[in-house]
């Protein structure tokens, strides 16, 4: 294994020496680290680089990464220098900082970090002197680095994905041109609340005075919260189902047409037929939200053609979003990690069985296996996820990832599996200490017409990444 470079050591010490909520059990929002004051102070010392570029701000329980990536590529294809900040990453930190579709290079990140280090020290001194001020976290440093990096890369417009929630997220220091809430479901309940309405209130915290907000929230109680906050902020609100919809002959993999009605002028704008390589009806929802964002951007002078929209969508291929990596047997990677995303995953798999996308064989045939390689974090509703999965999969290869201490142990997963299994439809369950062992076993036992799905956590996908590369037959 090659030795770590001094530059990489500098990055590791700068970022990973901080409290990282992506790699520890949840802490309530009342904790002193969930504060905007430290990141605000750091950015002020850095000259507020985030104010030198236009911003599109995106939150939601699921889909926010896909929507952010769509908007980023659309703007880049439109001829604008576009930045994209997302989290978490699959393999390396540079994935979080993207300009015109290209990940940041280590020397550029090192330059940004070296500029921030003395400023971070000043904020740390204030944190030590004022206990109620709060402390800089790993995600704070990532966010500040993104803004400084984008500024130095002469980014004109940056698409900023919220890390968690919205109201107290590090990214909520921006004044965006438009904000997007993709949807709301139960996740991160320890921090955001135990109901979709409570979570909606946290996510709606990104709504800014007078700035348009596009909402993909479907539940009436959560939608009412978004409406209330938008009204209080005098922010124009476009809602899915009311102002925004799409139609498609094949909602799983086919092209679609989006219809958008401006909530203030009531002007109706219809998209051309739009294609996306992403599978699932939920990705057509995401496409519609991205299209609505471009409509608002056009009204503020950003020239984004229909050709740019289509070209940007075609380039949008974020890893782990129902990602087909092999046709025979069909192998799919998905970052589904909560009940809502698992429900969407199972629904799409059922649809795929009926349509046999891209010539892949249907797994609906008698005697064919549907195999799930599964690992999950302790703060997720693994019982409901496995209950939903048990309606579709026949064989479960349970494992745990080792790159994050939050993984659920195998004995607990086995207990959960036993509790959700229908005695009239028993499934075969195996356990493997390591994800690579589980994945290799799945590939070994699968027939050409079987389906293998790897899901439950981004950390699981990250850990088996090298093994999936070896068996791909789809680029």
C-alpha positions as CSV (number, residue, x, y, z in Angstrom):
1,X,0.0,0.0,0.0
2,X,1.5,3.4,-1.0
3,X,2.5,5.7,1.9
4,X,0.3,8.7,2.7
5,X,1.7,11.9,1.3
6,X,2.3,15.0,3.5
7,X,-0.5,16.8,1.7
8,X,-3.0,14.0,2.5
9,X,-1.8,13.9,6.1
10,X,-2.5,17.7,6.3
11,X,-6.0,17.2,5.0
12,X,-6.7,14.3,7.3
13,X,-5.5,16.1,10.4
14,X,-7.5,19.2,9.5
15,X,-10.8,17.5,8.8
16,X,-10.9,14.3,10.8
17,X,-9.5,15.7,14.0
18,X,-12.9,17.3,14.5
19,X,-16.2,15.9,15.9
20,X,-17.8,14.1,12.9
21,X,-21.5,13.3,13.3
22,X,-21.3,11.1,10.2
23,X,-19.3,8.6,12.3
24,X,-20.8,8.6,15.7
25,X,-24.2,7.9,17.2
26,X,-26.7,10.8,17.0
27,X,-26.5,13.8,19.3
28,X,-29.6,15.9,20.0
29,X,-29.9,19.3,18.4
30,X,-29.6,21.0,21.7
31,X,-25.9,20.0,21.8
32,X,-23.5,22.9,21.6
33,X,-22.0,21.7,18.3
34,X,-25.3,22.3,16.4
35,X,-24.7,26.1,16.1
36,X,-24.3,28.4,13.1
37,X,-22.2,30.9,15.0
38,X,-18.8,29.1,14.6
39,X,-19.2,28.5,10.8
40,X,-20.5,32.1,10.4
41,X,-17.5,33.5,12.3
42,X,-15.0,31.4,10.3
43,X,-16.5,32.5,7.0
44,X,-16.4,36.1,8.1
45,X,-12.7,35.8,8.8
46,X,-12.2,34.2,5.4
47,X,-13.9,37.2,3.7
48,X,-17.4,35.5,3.3
49,X,-16.5,33.7,0.0
50,X,-20.0,32.2,-0.2
51,X,-21.4,35.7,-0.9
52,X,-19.3,36.0,-4.1
53,X,-21.4,33.4,-6.0
54,X,-25.0,32.6,-6.7
55,X,-26.4,29.7,-4.6
56,X,-29.0,27.0,-5.1
57,X,-29.8,25.4,-1.7
58,X,-31.2,21.8,-1.5
59,X,-32.5,19.8,1.4
60,X,-34.8,16.8,1.9
61,X,-34.9,13.4,3.5
62,X,-34.0,11.6,0.2
63,X,-33.3,12.7,-3.3
64,X,-31.4,15.8,-2.4
65,X,-28.1,14.5,-3.8
66,X,-29.7,13.5,-7.1
67,X,-31.5,16.9,-7.4
68,X,-28.3,18.8,-6.5
69,X,-26.3,16.9,-9.1
70,X,-28.9,17.4,-11.8
71,X,-29.0,21.2,-11.2
72,X,-25.2,21.3,-11.1
73,X,-24.8,19.6,-14.5
74,X,-27.6,21.6,-16.1
75,X,-25.9,24.9,-15.1
76,X,-22.5,23.6,-16.2
77,X,-23.9,22.6,-19.6
78,X,-25.5,26.0,-19.8
79,X,-22.0,27.5,-19.9
80,X,-21.8,28.6,-16.3
81,X,-18.9,27.8,-14.0
82,X,-20.8,25.6,-11.5
83,X,-19.8,24.2,-8.1
84,X,-21.4,21.3,-6.3
85,X,-21.1,20.5,-2.6
86,X,-22.6,17.2,-1.4
87,X,-22.1,14.8,1.5
88,X,-21.2,12.2,2.6
89,X,-18.6,10.8,0.2
90,X,-18.2,7.2,-1.0
91,X,-14.4,6.8,-1.3
92,X,-12.6,10.1,-0.6
93,X,-13.2,13.6,0.6
94,X,-12.6,15.2,-2.8
95,X,-15.9,13.9,-4.0
96,X,-17.7,16.6,-1.9
97,X,-16.1,19.5,-3.8
98,X,-16.9,19.5,-7.5
99,X,-16.5,22.1,-10.2
100,X,-18.0,21.5,-13.6
101,X,-18.3,17.8,-12.9
102,X,-14.7,17.4,-11.8
103,X,-13.7,16.5,-8.2
104,X,-11.2,18.8,-6.4
105,X,-7.5,18.0,-6.7
106,X,-5.5,17.5,-3.5
107,X,-3.2,20.5,-4.1
108,X,-6.2,22.9,-4.5
109,X,-7.8,21.6,-1.3
110,X,-4.4,21.9,0.5
111,X,-4.1,25.5,-0.5
112,X,-7.7,26.2,0.8
113,X,-7.0,24.4,4.1
114,X,-3.7,26.2,4.7
115,X,-5.5,29.5,4.3
116,X,-8.2,28.4,6.7
117,X,-6.0,26.9,9.4
118,X,-5.0,30.2,11.2
119,X,-8.7,31.4,11.0
120,X,-9.9,28.1,12.5
121,X,-7.4,28.6,15.4
122,X,-9.0,32.0,16.0
123,X,-12.5,30.5,16.1
124,X,-11.3,27.8,18.4
125,X,-9.9,30.4,20.8
126,X,-13.3,32.0,21.0
127,X,-15.0,28.6,21.5
128,X,-12.7,28.0,24.4
129,X,-13.4,31.4,25.9
130,X,-17.2,31.4,25.3
131,X,-18.7,27.9,26.1
132,X,-22.1,28.9,24.7
133,X,-20.5,30.0,21.4
134,X,-20.2,26.4,20.1
135,X,-17.3,24.6,18.4
136,X,-16.4,24.0,14.8
137,X,-17.2,20.5,13.6
138,X,-16.0,18.3,10.7
139,X,-18.9,19.4,8.6
140,X,-18.3,23.0,9.4
141,X,-14.8,22.7,8.1
142,X,-16.0,20.9,5.0
143,X,-18.5,23.6,4.3
144,X,-16.0,26.5,4.8
145,X,-13.5,24.7,2.5
146,X,-16.1,24.2,-0.2
147,X,-17.0,27.9,-0.3
148,X,-13.3,29.0,-0.3
149,X,-12.4,26.4,-2.9
150,X,-15.4,27.5,-5.1
151,X,-14.4,31.1,-4.8
152,X,-10.8,30.4,-5.8
153,X,-12.1,28.4,-8.8
154,X,-14.1,31.4,-9.9
155,X,-17.4,29.5,-9.5
156,X,-20.4,31.6,-10.7
157,X,-23.1,29.5,-9.2
158,X,-22.9,26.7,-6.5
159,X,-25.4,24.0,-5.7
160,X,-25.2,23.4,-2.0
161,X,-26.7,20.2,-0.5
162,X,-27.7,20.4,3.1
163,X,-25.9,17.8,5.3
164,X,-28.8,17.2,7.8
165,X,-32.0,19.0,8.5
166,X,-31.7,22.6,7.4
167,X,-32.3,25.1,10.1
168,X,-29.1,24.4,12.0
169,X,-27.1,22.9,9.2
170,X,-23.7,24.4,8.4
171,X,-24.8,25.3,4.9
172,X,-27.6,27.5,6.2
173,X,-25.5,30.6,6.0
174,X,-26.3,31.2,2.4
175,X,-28.8,33.6,0.7
176,X,-29.9,31.4,-2.2
177,X,-31.5,32.4,-5.5
178,X,-33.8,29.4,-5.0
179,X,-34.2,26.7,-2.4
180,X,-35.5,23.1,-2.9
181,X,-37.0,20.7,-0.3
182,X,-37.2,17.3,-2.1
183,X,-39.4,15.5,0.4
184,X,-39.8,14.6,4.1
185,X,-39.8,11.3,5.8
186,X,-38.6,9.9,9.1
187,X,-34.8,9.9,9.4
188,X,-32.4,11.5,11.8
189,X,-35.3,11.5,14.3
190,X,-32.9,12.0,17.3
191,X,-32.0,15.4,15.9
192,X,-34.9,16.5,13.8
193,X,-38.0,15.2,15.5
194,X,-40.2,12.1,15.7
195,X,-42.9,13.2,13.2
196,X,-42.7,14.3,9.5
197,X,-44.2,17.6,10.6
198,X,-41.3,18.2,13.1
199,X,-38.8,17.2,10.5
200,X,-40.4,19.4,7.9
201,X,-40.1,22.4,10.2
202,X,-36.3,21.8,10.5
203,X,-35.9,21.4,6.7
204,X,-38.1,24.4,6.0
205,X,-35.5,26.4,8.0
206,X,-33.6,26.9,4.8
207,X,-36.4,29.1,3.4
208,X,-35.2,32.7,3.2
209,X,-37.2,36.0,3.0
210,X,-38.5,36.6,-0.5
211,X,-36.5,33.7,-2.1
212,X,-38.5,31.1,-4.1
213,X,-38.9,27.7,-2.6
214,X,-39.8,24.5,-4.5
215,X,-41.3,21.8,-2.4
216,X,-41.6,18.1,-3.1
217,X,-43.3,17.4,0.2
218,X,-46.4,15.3,-0.2
219,X,-47.8,14.7,3.3
220,X,-50.5,17.2,4.2
221,X,-49.2,18.0,7.8
222,X,-45.6,18.4,6.6
223,X,-46.7,20.4,3.6
224,X,-48.7,22.7,5.9
225,X,-45.5,23.5,7.9
226,X,-43.7,24.4,4.7
227,X,-46.5,26.6,3.6
228,X,-46.6,28.3,7.0
229,X,-42.9,29.1,7.0
230,X,-42.9,30.2,3.3
231,X,-45.8,32.6,4.1
232,X,-44.1,34.0,7.1
233,X,-40.9,34.6,5.0
234,X,-43.0,36.0,2.1
235,X,-41.2,33.4,-0.1
236,X,-43.0,32.2,-3.3
237,X,-43.8,28.5,-2.9
238,X,-44.2,26.0,-5.7
239,X,-45.5,22.7,-4.5
240,X,-45.4,19.3,-6.1
241,X,-48.8,18.1,-7.1
242,X,-50.2,21.7,-7.1
243,X,-47.8,23.6,-9.3
244,X,-45.5,20.9,-10.5
245,X,-46.2,17.5,-12.1
246,X,-44.8,15.1,-14.7
247,X,-46.1,12.5,-17.1
248,X,-44.4,9.5,-18.7
249,X,-45.4,6.4,-20.6
250,X,-42.8,4.4,-18.6
251,X,-42.3,6.0,-15.2
252,X,-39.5,3.7,-14.3
253,X,-37.0,4.2,-17.1
254,X,-38.7,6.3,-19.8
255,X,-38.6,10.0,-20.7
256,X,-41.0,12.4,-19.2
257,X,-42.6,15.8,-19.7
258,X,-42.7,18.2,-16.8
259,X,-45.5,20.8,-16.3
260,X,-44.8,23.8,-14.0
261,X,-47.2,26.6,-13.1
262,X,-45.7,29.7,-11.5
263,X,-47.5,30.1,-8.2
264,X,-47.6,33.9,-8.5
265,X,-48.1,34.6,-12.2
266,X,-49.9,31.3,-12.9
267,X,-47.9,31.1,-16.2
268,X,-47.7,27.4,-17.3
269,X,-44.3,26.2,-18.6
270,X,-44.0,22.7,-20.1
271,X,-40.6,21.1,-20.6
272,X,-39.6,19.3,-23.8
273,X,-39.4,15.5,-23.5
274,X,-36.6,14.9,-21.0
275,X,-34.5,11.8,-20.6
276,X,-32.6,10.6,-17.5
277,X,-30.4,7.6,-17.1
278,X,-31.6,7.3,-13.5
279,X,-34.1,4.6,-12.7
280,X,-37.4,4.9,-10.8
281,X,-40.5,7.1,-10.6
282,X,-38.8,9.0,-7.7
283,X,-36.1,10.1,-10.0
284,X,-38.7,11.6,-12.3
285,X,-39.9,13.6,-9.2
286,X,-36.3,14.7,-8.7
287,X,-36.0,15.7,-12.4
288,X,-39.2,17.8,-12.1
289,X,-37.8,19.6,-9.1
290,X,-34.6,20.4,-10.9
291,X,-36.5,21.6,-14.0
292,X,-38.6,23.9,-11.7
293,X,-35.4,25.3,-10.3
294,X,-34.1,26.2,-13.8
295,X,-37.4,28.0,-14.5
296,X,-36.8,30.2,-11.5
297,X,-33.2,30.8,-12.5
298,X,-34.3,31.9,-15.9
299,X,-36.5,34.6,-14.4
300,X,-33.5,36.1,-12.6
301,X,-31.4,36.3,-15.8
302,X,-29.7,32.9,-16.0
303,X,-29.9,31.6,-19.5
304,X,-30.5,27.9,-19.4
305,X,-31.6,26.4,-22.7
306,X,-33.7,23.2,-23.2
307,X,-30.5,21.7,-24.7
308,X,-28.5,22.5,-21.6
309,X,-31.2,20.9,-19.4
310,X,-31.2,17.7,-21.4
311,X,-27.4,17.5,-21.6
312,X,-27.1,18.1,-17.9
313,X,-29.6,15.3,-17.0
314,X,-27.8,12.8,-19.2
315,X,-24.6,13.6,-17.4
316,X,-26.2,13.1,-14.0
317,X,-25.2,9.6,-12.8
318,X,-24.5,9.8,-9.1
319,X,-23.2,6.5,-7.8
320,X,-25.4,4.3,-5.7
321,X,-28.8,5.5,-7.0
322,X,-30.3,2.3,-8.3
323,X,-27.1,1.9,-10.1
324,X,-27.1,-1.0,-12.5
325,X,-23.5,-2.3,-12.7
326,X,-24.1,-5.7,-14.2
327,X,-26.8,-7.2,-16.4
328,X,-26.3,-10.9,-16.0
329,X,-27.0,-11.5,-13.2
330,X,-28.6,-8.1,-12.6
331,X,-26.6,-6.3,-9.9
332,X,-27.8,-3.0,-8.5
333,X,-26.2,-0.7,-5.9
334,X,-28.5,1.6,-3.9
335,X,-27.8,4.0,-1.0
336,X,-31.3,3.4,0.4
337,X,-30.9,3.7,4.2
338,X,-34.3,4.5,5.7
339,X,-37.8,3.1,5.3
340,X,-38.9,5.7,2.7
341,X,-36.0,5.0,0.4
342,X,-36.3,1.2,0.9
343,X,-40.0,1.5,-0.1
344,X,-39.0,3.3,-3.3
345,X,-36.3,0.8,-3.9
346,X,-38.6,-2.2,-3.7
347,X,-41.3,-0.5,-5.7
348,X,-38.8,0.3,-8.5
349,X,-37.4,-3.3,-8.4
350,X,-40.9,-4.6,-8.9
351,X,-41.5,-2.3,-11.8
352,X,-38.1,-3.3,-13.3
353,X,-39.2,-7.0,-13.1
354,X,-42.1,-6.1,-15.3
355,X,-40.3,-4.0,-17.8
356,X,-36.9,-5.7,-18.0
357,X,-34.9,-2.5,-18.4
358,X,-32.1,-2.3,-21.0
359,X,-32.7,-5.9,-22.0
360,X,-31.9,-7.3,-18.5
361,X,-33.7,-10.5,-17.7
362,X,-36.8,-10.3,-15.5
363,X,-36.4,-11.7,-12.0
364,X,-40.2,-12.4,-11.9
365,X,-39.7,-15.9,-13.3
366,X,-40.5,-18.9,-11.0
367,X,-37.5,-20.2,-9.2
368,X,-35.3,-17.1,-9.6
369,X,-33.6,-15.6,-6.6
370,X,-33.7,-12.0,-5.4
371,X,-30.7,-11.5,-3.2
372,X,-30.1,-8.6,-0.8
373,X,-26.7,-7.8,0.7
374,X,-27.6,-5.6,3.6
375,X,-25.8,-3.6,6.4
376,X,-27.2,-0.6,8.3
377,X,-26.3,2.1,10.8
378,X,-27.7,1.8,14.4
379,X,-29.6,5.1,14.2
380,X,-31.8,3.9,11.3
381,X,-35.1,2.0,11.4
382,X,-33.6,-1.3,10.4
383,X,-36.7,-3.3,11.4
384,X,-38.9,-1.4,9.0
385,X,-36.3,-1.5,6.3
386,X,-36.0,-5.3,6.5
387,X,-39.8,-5.7,6.8
388,X,-40.2,-3.9,3.5
389,X,-37.3,-5.9,2.0
390,X,-38.9,-9.2,3.1
391,X,-41.8,-8.5,0.7
392,X,-39.5,-8.7,-2.3
393,X,-36.2,-10.5,-1.5
394,X,-35.8,-14.3,-1.1
395,X,-32.3,-14.5,0.2
396,X,-30.6,-12.1,2.7
397,X,-26.9,-11.9,3.1
398,X,-26.5,-9.8,6.3
399,X,-23.2,-8.1,7.1
400,X,-21.7,-5.1,8.8
401,X,-19.4,-2.4,7.5
402,X,-16.1,-1.6,9.4
403,X,-15.4,1.9,8.1
404,X,-17.9,3.4,10.6
405,X,-18.5,2.5,14.2
406,X,-22.3,3.0,13.8
407,X,-22.9,-0.4,12.1
408,X,-25.5,-2.7,13.5
409,X,-24.0,-6.0,14.8
410,X,-24.8,-9.2,13.0
411,X,-26.6,-10.9,15.9
412,X,-29.0,-7.9,16.1
413,X,-29.7,-8.1,12.4
414,X,-30.4,-11.8,12.7
415,X,-32.9,-11.1,15.5
416,X,-34.6,-8.4,13.4
417,X,-34.8,-10.6,10.4
418,X,-36.4,-13.4,12.4
419,X,-39.0,-10.9,13.7
420,X,-40.1,-9.6,10.2
421,X,-40.0,-12.9,8.3
422,X,-43.4,-14.2,7.2
423,X,-43.7,-17.9,8.2
424,X,-45.7,-18.5,5.0
425,X,-42.8,-17.1,2.9
426,X,-39.6,-18.0,4.7
427,X,-36.4,-16.5,3.4
428,X,-32.9,-17.8,3.4
429,X,-30.7,-15.8,5.8
430,X,-26.9,-15.9,6.0
431,X,-24.5,-13.7,7.9
432,X,-21.0,-12.5,7.0
433,X,-18.5,-10.6,9.1
434,X,-17.2,-8.6,6.1
435,X,-19.1,-7.0,3.3
436,X,-16.7,-8.3,0.6
437,X,-17.4,-11.8,1.8
438,X,-21.2,-11.3,1.5
439,X,-20.9,-9.7,-1.9
440,X,-18.7,-12.4,-3.3
441,X,-21.0,-15.0,-1.9
442,X,-24.0,-13.3,-3.7
443,X,-22.2,-13.3,-7.0
444,X,-21.2,-16.9,-6.6
445,X,-24.7,-18.3,-5.9
446,X,-26.5,-16.1,-8.4
447,X,-27.8,-17.5,-11.7
448,X,-27.7,-15.3,-14.8
449,X,-31.4,-14.4,-14.4
450,X,-31.2,-13.6,-10.6
451,X,-31.1,-10.2,-9.1
452,X,-28.5,-9.0,-6.5
453,X,-29.1,-5.7,-4.7
454,X,-26.6,-4.1,-2.3
455,X,-28.3,-1.6,0.0
456,X,-28.8,-0.3,3.5
457,X,-26.0,2.3,3.9
458,X,-23.7,4.4,1.9
459,X,-20.9,3.1,4.2
460,X,-21.7,-0.5,2.9
461,X,-21.4,0.6,-0.7
462,X,-18.1,2.4,0.0
463,X,-16.6,-0.7,1.6
464,X,-17.4,-3.1,-1.2
465,X,-16.5,-0.6,-4.0
466,X,-13.4,-2.3,-5.2
467,X,-15.1,-5.7,-5.4
468,X,-17.9,-4.3,-7.6
469,X,-15.4,-2.8,-10.0
470,X,-14.1,-6.3,-10.8
471,X,-17.5,-7.8,-12.0
472,X,-19.1,-4.8,-13.8
473,X,-20.4,-5.2,-17.3
474,X,-22.2,-1.9,-17.4
475,X,-20.3,1.4,-17.7
